[in-house]
């Protein structure tokens, strides 16, 4: 686990616990927007930034290219030469 993912995990845990304590410590009130919207936007921003910051395919690792020469023949069996094939 990288330091970035550890920080993201701690932040999401803190937001979840804060929301849980806030939800259980007050009476239910109907309002337009408020703390719930802010927590939702914050959690969405954290998740999106974690997805954007995450690497792909091992951070720039490229598999070695393997090339070899293959003899080429036409459909009559006549030799046409060699062609380089890379995988």
N, C-alpha and C positions, 0 to 999 in steps of 0.2 A: 504494500500500500504506500503510495507516495504521500508526501506531506500535504499536498493540495487536497487529495481525497480524504485524508484524515481531518483536515480543517473543515471540509464540506460536511463530513459525517457529524462532527461535533456541532456545527451550526444548525444542521437540520434537526438533530436531537434536541438542542436548546429551544428551537422554535416550536417543536412538537410539545415539549414539556411545558413551555410557557403557555401555549394554547390550551393544554389540558388543565393547568391550574387556573387559568382565567375562566375557562368554561365552567368549572365546578365551584368557583368561589363567589359568583354573582348570580343574581336572579336573572331569568331570561327577560330580555327587553327587545321589542321590535324597533328597529331603526333602519334608515336607508343604507348607509354604509358605515364604516367604522374600522374597528380593530381587525375584524375578520378579513376585510378586503386588504388591509395592509399586510397581514400575515400571509395571505394567499399570494399577493404580488411578490413579497420577499422570498417565499419558498419557491415560487416559479422562477424567479431570477437566479436563485442559487442552483436549482436543478439545471436550468439552461446554461449557466456559466460552467458548471461541471461537465456537461455534455460537450460544450464547445471547446473547453480546455483539454479534454481527454485526447491522448495520442491515438494513432492508428498504426497498425502493422509494426509494432515494436519501435516506434520513433525513428524512422528513416532506415530501417533494415531492408536491404534488398538482397534477394537470393542471388547467388553467383550464376552467371550466365555460362552455360556449357555449350560449346560449339564443336562440331566435327564435320569432316568432309564425307560426302556420300556420292558414289558413282551414279551417273544418270544414264539411262538407256531409253530409246524411243520404243514404240510398241512393236517394232520389227526386231528389236534386240541389238540395234546398232548403238555403239558407245557414243555418248554426246559430251562427256566431260564430267567434271566434278562440280558439286554445288555445296556451299557451306550452309549447314543447318544448325540453328541455335535454339536451345530450349530455355 
